[in-house]
């Protein structure tokens, strides 16, 4: 029997070997077709599963490229005079003024008489991702307190480093009395990135007691391979999920250490001091540093939140952390403060969440004495800092101060008053480092 079996198998092998080449080619093509079809079906399943997981994760970022443009200092920023009335849904649009600030209202260089101008700086949670212009918490502050005029300098995807640079440049030409410098945990990790959203970005490198700003101007066009990868990352949910998993693993590794990325901690310290110094030389504006919590902060104690609190406490700077207040919200009511899973900006503050943030920040501003508690008629003409008292500042002095601010805004980054702590690289602007 064994001999017969071996004989039959050898005969079948001989027949296959003697089969016409066209038949063998057809068999190979059918096999390849089945393999490609199975791979395509697997990819579709992975894309669908990734979309579901990202929706459940609740932190997907809605695209901001429709209203963003390249910026030679920041990497990217909002385009001026944008009008997208239904960008995130019905009547949930995005508008920017001629300066690229969120909202259609134009901002005059001089602070309005009887108003306290508040400049809000930060990432997409400060920008108001997913809600209308007037529903973002920065603008809600003016709805709570008519004495306030809000200026929203938030930008989706920014790290703490870019937030500093935007405040340094874009707030220099406008008088203001209060600065709300806000951040989430992701903003600290972003300081270590060289690219994001398909754009290159500036990179802060610690040098002694200061930092050096490198990769300025950021390359306008990324290398072809990196540009292709960035394009895929923006479109494929599988890659987005993989990036999210890597980010979570990175956080898990750093969570057990007393100091996440010591070099980035030194950069953050210098940035905090730089923001405070800039505010002081701009007429004594008061600064409140703010940690904006996400749903992740309810379930875990973010390491960067602890480190930011420690650094700011050592510097003696006012700091408002809204995490504990968010944890005190009843479990059944807390989800309503964030956009739902099916929303393109899922995980960001909802209209109710932005209102909640605005109420708590207004309370902090009053408690810290940054703004007066009672809107008395006699007090409305006086900003919270005596150096900013418009009632005792002659118009010619205000105009002269504005001209100085304009020169600082339009001049070189190296042309800054002492104590701002941020320096430009000594290399030529044409020597652009290649992004990793």
RORO-696545 format. One record per residue: x, y, z of N, C-alpha, C in turn. Coordinates in steps of 0.2 Angstrom, whole numbers, plus 5000, padded with zeros to 4 digits. Atoms other than C-alpha are relative to their C-alpha. Last residue first. Example, Ala and Ser with C-alpha at 12.3 -4.5 7.8 and 13.67 -1.06 7.14 Angstrom:
499649944999506849955036499650055003/500449945000506249785039500450065000/
This chain:
499950075000506553185061499449964997/500450044995506353355055500249935000/500550055003507853425045499649975005/499950074999508653575053499549964997/500650034997508453735044500149935001/499850074998510053835041499449975003/500050045005509253985032500249935001/500750025001508854075048500049954994/500449965005510754075051499349974999/499950025007511353985067499650054996/499549965003511454075084500149994992/499450035002509754005089500550044997/500050035006508554125097500649964999/499549975005508354155115500049964994/500050045006506954135128500550034995/499750074999507254195146500049964993/500550055003506154345145500249934999/500550034996507154435158499549964997/499750054995507954565148499549975004/499849974993506854645135500449955004/500550014994506754565118500350035006/500149934998507554595101499550005005/499549994996508154405099500050075003/500150034993506454365093500650015005/499750064999506654495079499949975007/499250015001505554635077500249935001/499850015007503654645072500849995000/500350055004502954615089500349994994/499850074997504254705099499749954996/499350025002504054855088500249945002/500050015007502154855090500749984997/500250075001502354845108500049984993/499450044998503455005108499849934999/499550005005502155095097500549955002/500250055005500755035110500550004994/499950074998501755115124499849954995/499350025000501855275115500149935002/499850015007499955275111500849985000/500250065002499655245130500249994992/499650054997500755385135499849934997/499350005004499955505122500449945003/500150035006498155455129500750004996/500249955005498655505147500049964993/499550015005498655355159499850054995/499449964999497755395175500550004995/500249934998496055335170500550045002/500149955006496855195160499850075002/500649964999497455105176500050054994/500450005006498654975169499450055001/499649985006500055005181499650004994/500049935000498754995195500450034994/499349984999498454815190500050085000/499750024994496654755191500750025002/499850075001496054865177500349985007/499350024998495155025183500249934999/499549965004493755105173500749985002/500050035007492454975180500650034996/499450045001492955015198500049984993/499449964999491855175200500649954998/499949955005490355085193500750035000/500249934998490554935205500250054994/500049965006490654765196499850075002/500649975001490954675213500150054994/500650044999492254545215499450034998/500449984994493754645208499449965000/500649955002494854555195499650015007/499849975007496554475199499550044997/499949935000496154465218500250034993/499349985000496554275219500150084999/499750034994494754235223500750025001/500249964995494054345209500349985007/499749935001495154265196499750055005/499349994998494754095203500350074999/500050014992492854115203500850015002/500249944997493054175185500050005007/499549965001493954015181499950075002/499550024995492653905189500650054999/500249984994491253995179500649995006/500049934999492153985163499850025007/499349974999492653805165499950075001/499850024993490753755168500750035001/500449954995490153865153500349985007/499749935001491453775142499750045005/499350004997490853605149500350064999/500150004992488953645146500750005003/500249934998489453695128499950015007/500749985004490353535126499950075002/500549974996492253525131499450014996/499949934998493353415121499450025003/499549994995493253225121500150075002/500250044994492353205104500650005005/499549984995492753335092499949975006/499449995003491953255077500550025004/499949935002490453205088500750004997/500149995007489953025089500250074997/499550045004490752995106499950014992/500250075000489853145114500549964995/500450015006490653315118499949924999/499650025005491153335136499649984994/499649945000490253425151500549994994/500449945003488753305149500550064999/499950015008489953155153499750064996/499449985003490053235171500149994993/500049945003488253225176500650024996/500550005005488053045180499950074996/499950045005489653035189499550004994/500350065000489253185200500249964994/500750005004490453325198499849935000/500650004995491753315212499450014996/500150074997493053245200499450015005/500350045005492953405189499849935003/500749985001493253515204499649964995/500350024994494853415208499250025000/500150075000495453435190499649975006/500850025000495153615189499949935001/500150075003496953665193499349985001/500750024999497253855195499949934997/500150065004499053915197499349975002/500750024999499654085204499849944995/500449975005501554095202499349975002/500549954996502654075218499550034995/499949945003504053995207499650055004/499349984998504153845218500150074998/500049994993502253825217500750035002/500349934999502353845198500050025008/499549945003503653705197499650065002/499449994996502653585209500450064998/500249974993500953615201500650015004/500149935001501753585184499850045006/499449965001502553425190499950074999/499650004994500953355197500650054999/500449954996499953395181500350015007/499949935002501353325171499650055004/499449984998501153155180500250074999/499549985005499353145177500650025003/499749944998498353065191500650024996/499350014998497152945184500350075002/499950074999495252915181500849995002/500550034995494653095182500249935002/499849984994496153155172499649985006/499450044998495753055157500250025007/500350064996494053145156500549955002/500450045005495053305152499749945004/500150075000495653435164499649974995/500650025002496253605160499949935000/500050075003497753655170499349994999/500650044999497853845172500149934997/499950065003499153975175499549955001/500250064996498554145180500149944996/500050075003499554295174499749955005/500050064995499254475179499949944996/500550045001499754615166500049945005/500250034993501054735173499449954999/500449964996501154855158499749965007/500549985004501854735145499550035005/499849945004503454715154499550034996/499849944995502654615168500250064996/500649964997501654505156500250065004/500349975006503254455146499450045003/499649945001504154415163499750044994/500149964995502654295168500450074999/500749975001502654215151499950055006/500049965005504554185152499350044999/499749944998504554115169500050054994/500449974995503253985164500350075002/500649975003504253955148499550035005/499849945003505853925158499450044996/499849954995505053805169500250064997/500649974998504253715154500150055006/500349965005505953695146499350035003/499649945000506753625162499750054995/500249974994505253495163500450075001/500749965001505553455145499850045006/499949945004507353415149499450044998/499749944996506853315164500250064995/499649965005505753205153500350065004/500050025007504453155166500450044996/500049945004505053185184500049984992/500149944996504653075199500050064995/499449964998504452925188499950065003/499750034994503052795189500650045001/500449994994501952895177500349985006/499849944996503352915164499650005006/499350004998503152735158500250065004/499950054995501252735158500750005002/500349974994501252905148500149955006/499549954998502352825135499850035007/499450044997501252675134500550055003/500250034993499752795132500549965003/500049944995500652895118499849975007/499349994998501052725109500050065005/499850054996499252675110500750015002/500349994993498652845103500349945005/499749944996499952835089499750015007/499450024999499252655084500450065004/500150044994497452715085500749985002/500149964994497952855073499949965006/499349974998498852735062499850055005/499650054997497252625061500650035003/500150014993496152775059500449955003/500250074998496952815043499950005007/500550035003496852995036499849935002/500649964999497953105046499449974997/500249994993499252975048499450045001/500350064998499252935030499850015007/500650005003499653115026499649945002/500449954997501053125039499350004997/500250034994501752965031499650055004/500550055002501753045014499849975007/500649975002502553205021499449954998/500349974994503853115030499350034998/500250064996504353015014499650025006/500550045004504353175003499749945004/499850055005505253285015499549964998/499650064997504253415024500349964995/500250075003503753575015500449955003/500649995003503753745024499749934997/500050015007505253695035499250004998/500150075002505053775052499949994993/500750025001505853945053499949934999/500449945003506453915065500450034995/500550025006506953735069499650064998/499750035006507753785086499549994995/500550015005507253905100500349974993/499849985007508653895113499449984996/500150045006508153885131500150034994/500549975005508753965147499949954995/500649984997509653915163499550034996/499949964993510953815155499350025003/499349985000510353775137500250045006/499749974994508753685136500750014999/499450044998508153655118500350035006/499649974995506453715112500549955003/499850044994505853655096500450045005/499449994996504853745083500149965005/500149954995503553655072500750025003/499550004995503453555056499950065005/499649945000501753535049500649995004/499749995007500853375044500450074999/500549985005499653395059500350014993/500650014998501253385070499550024995/500650005005503053385067499449995004/499749955006504653415078499550014995/500250015007503853345094500350054995/499550045003504653355111499949984993/499449965001503553505116500649964998/499949975007502053395112500650054999/499750055004502253295128500250034993/499350014998501953455138500449944996/499649945002500453505129500749995002/499750015006499753325131500450064997/499450045000499453355149500449994994/500250064998498253505146500749965001/499750065003498753685146499749945002/500350064998498153865150500449944996/499650045004498954035151499849925002/500250074998497554145156500549954996/499850055005498354325154499849935004/500050074997497554475162500249954995/499850004992497754665160500049935003/500450054996497854675141500250005007/500049994993498454805128499649955003/500749984997498654735111500150015007/500349945003500254735100499350025003/499649954999501254605110499750074998/500349954995499854485111500450065001/500749975002500254405094499750045005/500149965007502154385096499350035000/499449965001502554325114499950054994/500249954995500754245117500650064999/500649965003501054145101499850065005/499849965006502854095106499450044998/499549944998502254045123500150044995/500549964997500753935116500450065003/500349965005502053855104499550055003/499549965003503153795119499750054994/499949944996501653735129500550054997/499750024993501153625115500150065004/499449974998499953675101500249975007/499450045001498753545093500650045003/500050074999497253665091500749974998/499950035006497653845094500049935000/499950075000497053965108500149974993/499450025004497354145106500149935000/499950075000495554195112500649994995/499750015006495354375117500349935000/499650065001494054405130500350004993/499950015008493454575135500549954999/499550045003492854575154500050014992/499449965000491854705163500549974996/500049955006490254615156500650045001/499849944997490654465169500150054994/500150004993489854305165500150065003/500750014999489654335146499850005008/500349935000491354405146499349995000/499849964995492054235153499650075000/500550004995490954145140500250045006/500549955001492154205127499550005005/499649935000493654115134499550054999/500049974994492453965138500450075001/499450024997492053935120500150045007/500150064995490253955117500649985003/500249974994490454125108499849955005/499649954998491454055094499850025007/500049945003490453895092500450055003/500649964998490853725099500150074996/500650045000491953575094499450055001/500150055005493653635098499349975001/500750025000493553785110499849964994/500349985006495253865107499249995000/500149934999495653845125499750034994/500549994995495353655124499950085002/500750015002496153655107499550015005/500150045006497853725114499249994998/500050074999498253865125499949964994/499550035004498154055128500049935001/500050074998496754165134500549964995/499750035006497054355134500049925002/499750074998495854445146500249964994/499950045005495454635143500449935003/499450034998494754725158500149944994/500050075001493454845152500749975002/500550034995492955025158500049924999/500249974994493855105143499549965004/500549965000494354975129499950035007/500550034996496154915130499450045000/500149974993497054995116499549975004/499450004996497654895101499950025007/499749945000495854865095500750005004/499749984994495254685093500450074999/499449975001494054645079500350035007/499949934997492654535083500750024999/500049955006492454385071500150075003/500549955000492954255084500050054995/500750045000494554155087499550055001/500350024994496054265083499349975000/500050074999496854265066499849985007/499450024997497254445066500149935001/499549985005495854495053500749985003/499949935002494654405064500650014995/499449964997494254225065500050074997/499949935003492654125063500750035003/499349964998492353945067500050064996/499549985004490653865067500650035003/499450014996489453765077500650014996/499949944996487853825069500549995005/500449945001487453655063500150055005/500750025000488953545065499650064999/500050064996490853555068499249975000/499450045000491253675054499949935003/500350064997489453745052500649955000/500649994995489753935050499849935003/500250075002491553915042499449995005/500750004999492054105041499849934998/500350075001493954125042499350015002/500749995003494554305042499749944997/500449944999496354275046499449994996/500049955005497054095045499650065002/500649995003497354005061500050054995/500449964996499153955065499350014996/500649995003500453835059499650045005/500250065004502253805062499450004997/500450054996502353935076499949934997/499750004993503754055069499649945003/499350005000503554045050500350005007/499749944997501754005050500749995001/499350004998500853885038500250065004/499549985005498953895038500749995003/499349994998497453835048500550014994/500049934998495553855045500850015003/500449955004495253695036500150075001/499649985006496753605044499650054995/500049935000495853605061500450034993/499549975004495253425060500050085001/500349985006494353355075500550044996/499949935002495453275088499750024993/499849995007494953105095500050084998/499649945000494853105114500350014993/500349944998493352995118500550064999/499449964996494252835120499850075001/500150024993492552755115500550035004/500649974998492652845098499949995008/499849934999494452795096499450045002/499649994994493952615099500250075001/500450014994492552625087500450015006/500449945000493652705073499549995006/499749954998494952575076499650065001/499950014993493752435074500450065003/500649994996493152505058500149995007/500249935000494952535051499350015004/499649974996495452355057499850085000/500250024993493952275049500450045005/500649964998494352375033499749985007/499949935000496152315033499450045002/499749994994495652135036500150075002/500550014995494452145021500350015007/500449945000495852215011499450005005/499749944997497052085016499650065000/500050014992495851945013500350065003/500749994998495552014995499949995008/500249935000497352024992499450025003/499649974995497651844997499950085001/500350024994496251784987500350035006/500649974999496851874972499749995007/499849934998498651814975499350045001/499750004993497951634975500250075002/500550014996496951664959500250005008/500449944999498451734951499450005004/499649954996499551584955499650075001/500150024993498151464949500450055005/500749984997498051564933499949985007/500049934999499951554931499350025002/499749994994499951364933500050085002/500450024995498651354920500350015007/500649964999499551454908499649995006/499849944996501151364911499550045001/499849955004500351194905500250075004/500649965001500351054918500250064996/500150005007501850944916499450044998/499449975003502450984934499950014992/499949934999500750964940500650034997/500549975004500650794931500050075001/499750005007502350734938499450044996/499549955001501750784955500350014993/500449935000500150684953500550054999/500349995006501250534947499650065000/499449975005502450554962499650014993/499849934999500950554973500550024996/500649955002500150394965500250075001/500049995007501850304966499550044998/499549965002502050344984500050014993/500149934998500350284988500550044997/500549975004500650124979499950075001/499749995006502250094988499550034995/499649945000501450125004500350014994/500449945000500050005000500450065000/
